[in-house]
Amino acid sequence: MKDQTVSNALPLPLFYRAPQALSLERHRDWRLRMGDYRFAARTPYVPMVIGEFVAAARHYPILFADAELPSPVALLGLGEDNLFVTDGAWTEGMHVPAYVRRYPFGFVATGDTEQFALIADTASERFADSGDEGVALFEDGKPSALTHQALEFCEFYRRDAAATAAFCKALKASDLLVSRRADVTLPDGRKLGIDGFLVVDPARFAALDDATIVAWHKSGWLALVHSHLASLDHFNTLLARQSARTESADSSQSSANLPVEHPVHC
């Protein structure tokens, strides 16, 4: 692994603050400590890859970020919070997106467009640059088993991200994506709006020509669209979670404002 600093010329990816390409020279003594999901607690949506559509569609709305090349995201909250992280723990039994699971590791393209380097967000509290706590990134001058596992996971994610981009290009080329806005009203009267996202238009999808339908069936893209459309029913789940969290916060605030009763001593 070559010693390499990740350029900050472009905006950093979600979660990453100080990514560096892993190298023996720079990170020889670094270790990875145990951690939780607090880093994702204030993230209402995260990127997704098509390999997890089926699993994610069981729990979250899958939308497409409105960009030059639309990309799928899992919607995790209606405001500024991730409604599935509490005290650092992800809700048990819910799918944790691969983008979240790979952190604090990632990958970056090198000079060769076919080559990628494993990176680590050195600003993550999980990394220690010395000491014995945690699992070593390098052992005996070579990448440890942990680093190999991280590299394999990130390589799998990279390949799935490339397949995801191809799927999104097809959606755009077929003009299936349309803007949608969701407005919800919480029990306390607050209104929240979700915009800046795209969804597949069911009528346009149903009107695809036979040749496209056959090609998309063989590539597995039809199933992806159906998973996306089915996932939109989870807006009601998010609303219920947001309402419960709001009521809990209001209750805690009310309790905090109650007068303190001093004991009477006889």
KOLDO-820287 format. One record per residue: residue number from 1; residue in three letters; y, x, z of N, C-alpha, C in turn. Coordinates in pm, whole numbers. Layout:
<roros>
k, r, nyy, nxx, nzz, cayy, caxx, cazz, cyy, cxx, czz
NUM, ALA, Y, X, Z, Y, X, Z, Y, X, Z
...
</roros>
This chain:
<roros>
k, r, nyy, nxx, nzz, cayy, caxx, cazz, cyy, cxx, czz
1, MET, -119, 84, 0, 0, 0, 0, 124, 88, 0
2, LYS, 210, 71, -98, 329, 153, -108, 436, 103, -12
3, ASP, 513, 200, 39, 624, 165, 126, 731, 97, 42
4, GLN, 766, -24, 76, 857, -100, -8, 936, -198, 77
5, THR, 1065, -206, 52, 1150, -302, 119, 1173, -419, 27
6, VAL, 1159, -540, 79, 1176, -659, -2, 1324, -684, -24
7, SER, 1363, -704, -149, 1504, -722, -182, 1556, -853, -125
8, ASN, 1680, -850, -76, 1746, -970, -26, 1844, -1025, -128
9, ALA, 1831, -982, -254, 1923, -1029, -356, 1909, -1180, -377
10, LEU, 1788, -1232, -359, 1763, -1374, -372, 1746, -1436, -234
11, PRO, 1769, -1567, -221, 1749, -1632, -92, 1609, -1608, -40
12, LEU, 1596, -1585, 89, 1465, -1560, 147, 1384, -1689, 152
13, PRO, 1253, -1678, 138, 1168, -1798, 147, 1177, -1861, 286
14, LEU, 1142, -1987, 292, 1141, -2061, 418, 1063, -1986, 526
15, PHE, 1120, -1974, 645, 1066, -1908, 764, 1096, -1757, 769
16, TYR, 1101, -1691, 655, 1109, -1545, 654, 1253, -1497, 674
17, ARG, 1270, -1401, 767, 1403, -1346, 796, 1414, -1198, 765
18, ALA, 1307, -1123, 783, 1311, -978, 756, 1177, -934, 697
19, PRO, 1144, -982, 578, 1014, -946, 519, 1011, -802, 470
20, GLN, 900, -735, 495, 878, -599, 447, 736, -591, 390
21, ALA, 722, -515, 282, 588, -488, 229, 515, -397, 328
22, LEU, 394, -435, 363, 318, -356, 460, 284, -219, 403
23, SER, 298, -117, 486, 262, 19, 445, 214, 95, 567
24, LEU, 122, 187, 544, 70, 269, 652, 181, 351, 714
25, GLU, 270, 404, 632, 377, 489, 684, 469, 414, 779
26, ARG, 502, 291, 747, 599, 217, 826, 535, 136, 938
27, HIS, 415, 87, 917, 356, -8, 1012, 224, 41, 1072
28, ARG, 208, 171, 1079, 84, 230, 1128, 43, 175, 1265
29, ASP, 137, 158, 1357, 106, 118, 1495, 134, -29, 1522
30, TRP, 165, -105, 1421, 201, -245, 1443, 77, -329, 1475
31, ARG, 102, -434, 1553, -5, -526, 1592, 46, -670, 1581
32, LEU, -48, -762, 1562, -17, -904, 1554, -66, -973, 1679
33, ARG, 28, -1037, 1750, -7, -1108, 1872, -37, -1256, 1844
34, MET, -99, -1321, 1940, -124, -1464, 1930, 10, -1537, 1923
35, GLY, 11, -1652, 1857, 135, -1729, 1846, 107, -1876, 1824
36, ASP, 215, -1953, 1806, 200, -2096, 1783, 286, -2137, 1665
37, TYR, 318, -2265, 1655, 390, -2317, 1539, 535, -2350, 1569
38, ARG, 593, -2289, 1671, 733, -2317, 1702, 826, -2282, 1586
39, PHE, 788, -2184, 1508, 872, -2143, 1395, 889, -2254, 1293
40, ALA, 799, -2353, 1294, 806, -2463, 1197, 855, -2593, 1259
41, ALA, 900, -2589, 1383, 937, -2711, 1454, 1063, -2777, 1399
42, ARG, 1150, -2699, 1335, 1274, -2754, 1281, 1272, -2756, 1128
43, THR, 1155, -2783, 1075, 1136, -2783, 930, 1079, -2917, 886
44, PRO, 1161, -3006, 829, 1112, -3139, 793, 1026, -3145, 668
45, TYR, 1018, -3035, 592, 927, -3033, 478, 892, -2888, 446
46, VAL, 773, -2868, 390, 727, -2733, 354, 660, -2738, 217
47, PRO, 662, -2625, 144, 596, -2620, 14, 446, -2644, 26
48, MET, 389, -2691, -86, 246, -2716, -92, 189, -2661, -221
49, VAL, 58, -2643, -223, -13, -2606, -345, -117, -2714, -374
50, ILE, -159, -2722, -499, -243, -2836, -539, -381, -2833, -474
51, GLY, -426, -2716, -430, -557, -2709, -366, -566, -2785, -235
52, GLU, -452, -2824, -179, -453, -2897, -52, -401, -3039, -66
53, PHE, -383, -3087, -189, -330, -3221, -208, -415, -3327, -139
54, VAL, -545, -3321, -159, -633, -3426, -105, -625, -3428, 47
55, ALA, -633, -3311, 111, -627, -3305, 257, -491, -3349, 309
56, ALA, -384, -3301, 246, -249, -3334, 293, -215, -3481, 270
57, ALA, -266, -3539, 161, -235, -3678, 129, -288, -3775, 233
58, ARG, -382, -3730, 315, -434, -3817, 422, -335, -3831, 538
59, HIS, -234, -3742, 542, -147, -3737, 659, 3, -3744, 630
60, TYR, 46, -3693, 513, 189, -3681, 487, 225, -3733, 348
61, PRO, 350, -3779, 331, 396, -3807, 195, 409, -3675, 118
62, ILE, 359, -3670, -2, 374, -3555, -90, 482, -3589, -193
63, LEU, 590, -3513, -191, 702, -3534, -282, 719, -3409, -369
64, PHE, 815, -3415, -460, 845, -3300, -544, 993, -3264, -527
65, ALA, 1019, -3139, -493, 1156, -3094, -479, 1225, -3100, -614
66, ASP, 1347, -3154, -616, 1421, -3171, -740, 1485, -3037, -778
67, ALA, 1422, -2965, -869, 1471, -2834, -914, 1441, -2820, -1062
68, GLU, 1482, -2707, -1119, 1456, -2685, -1261, 1307, -2697, -1290
69, LEU, 1227, -2639, -1203, 1083, -2663, -1207, 1047, -2732, -1076
70, PRO, 1023, -2863, -1079, 988, -2934, -956, 866, -2871, -890
71, SER, 862, -2879, -757, 749, -2822, -684, 714, -2915, -569
72, PRO, 586, -2927, -537, 543, -3022, -434, 575, -2974, -293
73, VAL, 607, -3070, -208, 631, -3042, -66, 565, -3152, 17
74, ALA, 527, -3115, 138, 478, -3214, 233, 596, -3255, 321
75, LEU, 625, -3383, 326, 735, -3433, 408, 685, -3450, 552
76, LEU, 747, -3377, 644, 700, -3373, 782, 794, -3442, 880
77, GLY, 909, -3486, 833, 1004, -3552, 921, 1111, -3623, 842
78, LEU, 1182, -3714, 907, 1287, -3791, 841, 1426, -3738, 874
79, GLY, 1434, -3650, 972, 1561, -3592, 1009, 1557, -3441, 993
80, GLU, 1586, -3369, 1102, 1586, -3223, 1098, 1461, -3162, 1161
81, ASP, 1376, -3245, 1218, 1261, -3194, 1292, 1130, -3218, 1218
82, ASN, 1034, -3131, 1248, 895, -3151, 1207, 832, -3241, 1314
83, LEU, 794, -3359, 1276, 741, -3456, 1372, 598, -3429, 1414
84, PHE, 540, -3322, 1361, 400, -3292, 1391, 384, -3165, 1476
85, VAL, 496, -3110, 1523, 492, -2995, 1613, 558, -3034, 1744
86, THR, 482, -3020, 1852, 532, -3049, 1986, 496, -2935, 2078
87, ASP, 597, -2875, 2141, 575, -2761, 2230, 492, -2652, 2162
88, GLY, 518, -2630, 2035, 452, -2523, 1962, 316, -2559, 1904
89, ALA, 264, -2675, 1937, 131, -2716, 1889, 143, -2815, 1774
90, TRP, 62, -2794, 1671, 54, -2890, 1560, -35, -3005, 1604
91, THR, 2, -3127, 1569, -76, -3244, 1610, -222, -3226, 1574
92, GLU, -307, -3242, 1672, -451, -3219, 1653, -507, -3313, 1546
93, GLY, -590, -3256, 1459, -655, -3334, 1356, -574, -3351, 1229
94, MET, -448, -3304, 1229, -364, -3316, 1111, -371, -3188, 1028
95, HIS, -366, -3203, 898, -371, -3088, 807, -248, -2999, 828
96, VAL, -272, -2870, 844, -162, -2773, 854, -146, -2709, 716
97, PRO, -31, -2727, 651, -13, -2674, 515, -41, -2524, 508
98, ALA, -97, -2481, 396, -132, -2341, 377, -11, -2250, 388
99, TYR, 105, -2297, 343, 227, -2216, 353, 257, -2182, 498
100, VAL, 229, -2276, 588, 252, -2254, 731, 146, -2161, 787
101, ARG, 21, -2180, 746, -89, -2102, 801, -83, -1955, 762
102, ARG, -25, -1925, 649, -21, -1784, 607, 88, -1705, 680
103, TYR, 189, -1773, 734, 297, -1704, 804, 243, -1638, 932
104, PRO, 287, -1516, 968, 403, -1441, 919, 374, -1346, 804
105, PHE, 263, -1366, 734, 236, -1284, 615, 282, -1358, 490
106, GLY, 281, -1289, 378, 319, -1347, 250, 293, -1245, 141
107, PHE, 352, -1265, 26, 333, -1170, -83, 461, -1161, -164
108, VAL, 476, -1052, -236, 593, -1032, -321, 548, -958, -446
109, ALA, 608, -993, -560, 574, -926, -685, 628, -784, -684
110, THR, 551, -692, -736, 596, -553, -750, 655, -536, -890
111, GLY, 678, -411, -932, 733, -387, -1065, 644, -440, -1174
112, ASP, 513, -434, -1152, 416, -488, -1247, 400, -637, -1218
113, THR, 424, -721, -1319, 421, -865, -1297, 284, -916, -1256
114, GLU, 179, -834, -1276, 44, -875, -1238, 4, -821, -1101
115, GLN, 92, -745, -1037, 60, -685, -909, 149, -745, -799
116, PHE, 88, -765, -683, 161, -823, -570, 132, -741, -445
117, ALA, 231, -736, -357, 216, -662, -233, 216, -759, -114
118, LEU, 134, -730, -15, 131, -809, 107, 256, -777, 189
119, ILE, 325, -880, 235, 443, -859, 317, 422, -920, 455
120, ALA, 506, -879, 547, 506, -934, 683, 650, -960, 723
121, ASP, 674, -1074, 786, 808, -1102, 836, 825, -1028, 968
122, THR, 887, -910, 961, 898, -825, 1080, 988, -885, 1187
123, ALA, 1060, -993, 1154, 1143, -1060, 1255, 1061, -1158, 1339
124, SER, 936, -1182, 1299, 851, -1273, 1375, 820, -1214, 1512
125, GLU, 826, -1299, 1614, 796, -1254, 1750, 649, -1219, 1768
126, ARG, 568, -1253, 1671, 425, -1223, 1682, 394, -1075, 1656
127, PHE, 486, -1004, 1592, 461, -863, 1562, 513, -774, 1674
128, ALA, 432, -673, 1708, 473, -570, 1803, 460, -436, 1732
129, ASP, 565, -352, 1740, 560, -224, 1669, 497, -113, 1751
130, SER, 450, -147, 1873, 381, -49, 1957, 306, -124, 2066
131, GLY, 228, -51, 2145, 154, -112, 2255, 12, -149, 2216
132, ASP, -56, -217, 2309, -196, -252, 2289, -218, -403, 2273
133, GLU, -113, -481, 2287, -128, -626, 2279, -144, -670, 2134
134, GLY, -242, -755, 2109, -261, -808, 1975, -364, -730, 1895
135, VAL, -373, -762, 1766, -471, -703, 1676, -399, -606, 1583
136, ALA, -456, -488, 1565, -394, -384, 1483, -391, -423, 1335
137, LEU, -282, -384, 1268, -272, -404, 1124, -341, -292, 1047
138, PHE, -349, -174, 1110, -415, -58, 1048, -505, 8, 1152
139, GLU, -619, 54, 1106, -714, 125, 1192, -768, 245, 1116
140, ASP, -765, 361, 1181, -815, 485, 1119, -748, 512, 984
141, GLY, -619, 480, 976, -544, 507, 854, -572, 411, 740
142, LYS, -641, 298, 769, -673, 201, 665, -637, 61, 713
143, PRO, -615, -33, 619, -589, -171, 660, -704, -225, 744
144, SER, -671, -293, 853, -773, -349, 941, -836, -474, 880
145, ALA, -937, -527, 947, -1000, -651, 901, -898, -765, 897
146, LEU, -808, -768, 996, -703, -870, 999, -617, -863, 874
147, THR, -575, -742, 837, -489, -725, 719, -564, -763, 592
148, HIS, -692, -729, 584, -772, -769, 468, -781, -921, 458
149, GLN, -799, -989, 572, -806, -1135, 573, -674, -1196, 528
150, ALA, -564, -1138, 577, -432, -1188, 537, -410, -1169, 388
151, LEU, -453, -1053, 336, -438, -1025, 194, -519, -1122, 109
152, GLU, -641, -1152, 152, -726, -1245, 77, -666, -1386, 79
153, PHE, -615, -1428, 194, -556, -1562, 204, -433, -1572, 115
154, CYS, -347, -1470, 119, -225, -1473, 39, -256, -1465, -110
155, GLU, -362, -1391, -147, -401, -1384, -287, -453, -1520, -334
156, PHE, -530, -1587, -249, -576, -1722, -282, -456, -1815, -298
157, TYR, -360, -1804, -208, -241, -1889, -215, -163, -1861, -343
158, ARG, -152, -1733, -380, -77, -1696, -501, -141, -1760, -624
159, ARG, -274, -1752, -635, -342, -1811, -749, -323, -1962, -752
160, ASP, -331, -2025, -635, -313, -2170, -628, -168, -2208, -661
161, ALA, -73, -2122, -623, 68, -2148, -654, 90, -2143, -805
162, ALA, 21, -2052, -874, 33, -2044, -1020, -24, -2170, -1085
163, ALA, -137, -2219, -1034, -195, -2343, -1086, -104, -2461, -1056
164, THR, -38, -2458, -942, 56, -2564, -905, 174, -2568, -1001
165, ALA, 225, -2451, -1037, 337, -2444, -1131, 299, -2504, -1266
166, ALA, 176, -2477, -1312, 129, -2533, -1439, 124, -2685, -1432
167, PHE, 76, -2738, -1321, 70, -2883, -1302, 210, -2944, -1304
168, CYS, 305, -2879, -1236, 441, -2931, -1231, 509, -2925, -1367
169, LYS, 480, -2821, -1444, 535, -2813, -1580, 484, -2929, -1664
170, ALA, 357, -2965, -1647, 300, -3077, -1722, 365, -3209, -1682
171, LEU, 390, -3228, -1553, 457, -3349, -1506, 596, -3361, -1568
172, LYS, 667, -3248, -1569, 802, -3249, -1625, 799, -3272, -1775
173, ALA, 708, -3205, -1845, 700, -3220, -1990, 667, -3363, -2030
174, SER, 589, -3432, -1947, 551, -3571, -1976, 654, -3671, -1923
175, ASP, 761, -3619, -1861, 870, -3703, -1810, 820, -3810, -1712
176, LEU, 734, -3767, -1621, 677, -3861, -1524, 755, -3868, -1394
177, LEU, 836, -3767, -1366, 903, -3758, -1236, 1039, -3829, -1238
178, VAL, 1063, -3908, -1135, 1190, -3981, -1123, 1245, -3963, -982
179, SER, 1376, -3974, -970, 1440, -3962, -839, 1417, -4088, -758
180, ARG, 1393, -4070, -632, 1379, -4183, -540, 1451, -4149, -410
181, ARG, 1509, -4248, -349, 1575, -4230, -220, 1512, -4327, -121
182, ALA, 1485, -4277, -2, 1427, -4361, 103, 1528, -4373, 217
183, ASP, 1560, -4493, 255, 1651, -4518, 367, 1575, -4591, 477
184, VAL, 1586, -4541, 597, 1517, -4602, 711, 1616, -4625, 824
185, THR, 1590, -4727, 902, 1672, -4759, 1018, 1586, -4749, 1142
186, LEU, 1626, -4665, 1236, 1550, -4645, 1359, 1579, -4758, 1457
187, PRO, 1493, -4774, 1558, 1514, -4881, 1656, 1650, -4875, 1725
188, ASP, 1708, -4755, 1736, 1838, -4744, 1802, 1954, -4771, 1707
189, GLY, 1921, -4809, 1582, 2025, -4843, 1486, 2067, -4730, 1395
190, ARG, 2025, -4607, 1426, 2061, -4494, 1340, 1993, -4508, 1205
191, LYS, 2064, -4467, 1101, 2011, -4473, 966, 1984, -4331, 916
192, LEU, 1869, -4312, 854, 1832, -4184, 796, 1801, -4202, 648
193, GLY, 1845, -4107, 567, 1819, -4115, 424, 1746, -3991, 375
194, ILE, 1647, -4011, 291, 1572, -3901, 231, 1603, -3900, 82
195, ASP, 1668, -3793, 36, 1696, -3783, -107, 1677, -3639, -152
196, GLY, 1702, -3614, -280, 1680, -3481, -334, 1536, -3455, -373
197, PHE, 1458, -3561, -377, 1316, -3547, -410, 1279, -3635, -529
198, LEU, 1167, -3601, -590, 1115, -3675, -704, 977, -3730, -672
199, VAL, 940, -3837, -741, 804, -3892, -731, 758, -3927, -872
200, VAL, 628, -3940, -888, 573, -3983, -1017, 598, -4133, -1033
201, ASP, 650, -4171, -1147, 672, -4312, -1176, 540, -4376, -1220
202, PRO, 488, -4474, -1146, 357, -4532, -1179, 351, -4592, -1320
203, ALA, 459, -4654, -1363, 458, -4717, -1497, 447, -4610, -1606
204, ARG, 522, -4502, -1592, 515, -4395, -1692, 378, -4327, -1688
205, PHE, 324, -4314, -1569, 192, -4253, -1555, 86, -4338, -1624
206, ALA, 95, -4469, -1606, -3, -4560, -1668, 9, -4562, -1820
207, ALA, 127, -4521, -1872, 150, -4525, -2016, 113, -4395, -2087
208, LEU, 55, -4300, -2016, 15, -4174, -2080, -84, -4201, -2193
209, ASP, -73, -4124, -2300, -163, -4144, -2412, -305, -4098, -2377
210, ASP, -401, -4145, -2454, -542, -4120, -2424, -575, -3970, -2423
211, ALA, -520, -3896, -2517, -550, -3752, -2524, -503, -3681, -2398
212, THR, -385, -3718, -2349, -332, -3656, -2226, -418, -3694, -2107
213, ILE, -458, -3820, -2101, -541, -3866, -1990, -673, -3788, -1985
214, VAL, -736, -3769, -2099, -862, -3695, -2104, -840, -3550, -2061
215, ALA, -735, -3488, -2113, -706, -3349, -2079, -675, -3335, -1929
216, TRP, -598, -3428, -1875, -564, -3420, -1732, -685, -3450, -1645
217, HIS, -773, -3536, -1691, -896, -3563, -1615, -981, -3437, -1606
218, LYS, -995, -3367, -1717, -1076, -3245, -1718, -1015, -3135, -1633
219, SER, -884, -3132, -1625, -817, -3028, -1546, -803, -3065, -1399
220, GLY, -834, -3192, -1365, -822, -3237, -1228, -684, -3289, -1192
221, TRP, -595, -3297, -1289, -458, -3338, -1261, -444, -3487, -1235
222, LEU, -531, -3569, -1296, -523, -3712, -1268, -545, -3740, -1120
223, ALA, -643, -3673, -1062, -672, -3692, -919, -553, -3648, -834
224, LEU, -484, -3543, -877, -368, -3496, -801, -257, -3602, -801
225, VAL, -234, -3663, -915, -131, -3767, -922, -168, -3885, -834
226, HIS, -295, -3925, -838, -340, -4037, -754, -324, -4003, -606
227, SER, -354, -3880, -567, -336, -3839, -427, -189, -3846, -389
228, HIS, -102, -3798, -477, 42, -3803, -453, 89, -3947, -432
229, LEU, 49, -4037, -522, 94, -4175, -513, 42, -4242, -386
230, ALA, -83, -4215, -352, -140, -4274, -230, -70, -4222, -105
231, SER, -26, -4098, -110, 37, -4037, 8, 170, -4102, 44
232, LEU, 234, -4168, -51, 365, -4226, -25, 359, -4337, 79
233, ASP, 241, -4390, 105, 226, -4491, 209, 254, -4434, 348
234, HIS, 253, -4302, 362, 272, -4241, 493, 418, -4238, 538
235, PHE, 509, -4292, 458, 647, -4305, 505, 652, -4392, 631
236, ASN, 567, -4494, 637, 562, -4579, 756, 513, -4501, 877
237, THR, 420, -4407, 854, 372, -4322, 963, 485, -4235, 1017
238, LEU, 562, -4177, 925, 675, -4095, 967, 778, -4177, 1044
239, LEU, 804, -4297, 997, 900, -4383, 1066, 853, -4414, 1208
240, ALA, 725, -4442, 1224, 670, -4472, 1356, 681, -4349, 1447
241, ARG, 652, -4230, 1393, 662, -4108, 1473, 808, -4078, 1510
242, GLN, 899, -4097, 1413, 1040, -4072, 1441, 1090, -4169, 1548
243, SER, 1051, -4294, 1538, 1094, -4393, 1636, 1042, -4359, 1775
244, ALA, 914, -4317, 1782, 855, -4282, 1911, 924, -4161, 1971
245, ARG, 957, -4062, 1887, 1025, -3943, 1938, 1166, -3976, 1985
246, THR, 1234, -4064, 1911, 1370, -4103, 1950, 1369, -4179, 2082
247, GLU, 1273, -4270, 2097, 1263, -4347, 2221, 1230, -4256, 2338
248, SER, 1143, -4157, 2315, 1107, -4063, 2421, 1227, -3980, 2463
249, ALA, 1306, -3936, 2364, 1425, -3856, 2395, 1528, -3939, 2471
250, ASP, 1545, -4065, 2428, 1641, -4154, 2497, 1596, -4180, 2640
251, SER, 1465, -4198, 2658, 1412, -4222, 2792, 1434, -4102, 2882
252, SER, 1411, -3982, 2827, 1430, -3861, 2906, 1576, -3843, 2944
253, GLN, 1665, -3877, 2849, 1808, -3864, 2876, 1851, -3961, 2984
254, SER, 1796, -4084, 2978, 1830, -4185, 3079, 1783, -4141, 3216
255, SER, 1662, -4083, 3222, 1609, -4037, 3350, 1693, -3923, 3405
256, ALA, 1741, -3837, 3314, 1821, -3723, 3359, 1954, -3768, 3415
257, ASN, 2002, -3886, 3373, 2132, -3935, 3418, 2124, -4023, 3542
258, LEU, 2002, -4049, 3590, 1988, -4132, 3709, 2042, -4060, 3831
259, PRO, 2105, -4134, 3925, 2156, -4068, 4046, 2041, -4015, 4131
260, VAL, 2063, -3904, 4195, 1961, -3843, 4282, 1968, -3906, 4420
261, GLU, 1854, -3956, 4464, 1849, -4018, 4596, 1813, -3911, 4699
262, HIS, 1900, -3892, 4795, 1876, -3796, 4900, 1793, -3860, 5011
263, PRO, 1693, -3792, 5063, 1611, -3849, 5171, 1692, -3872, 5299
264, VAL, 1658, -3975, 5367, 1723, -4006, 5494, 1640, -3946, 5606
265, HIS, 1700, -3866, 5687, 1628, -3803, 5799, 1660, -3882, 5928
266, CYS, 1555, -3924, 5995, 1573, -3999, 6119, 1577, -3903, 6239
</roros>
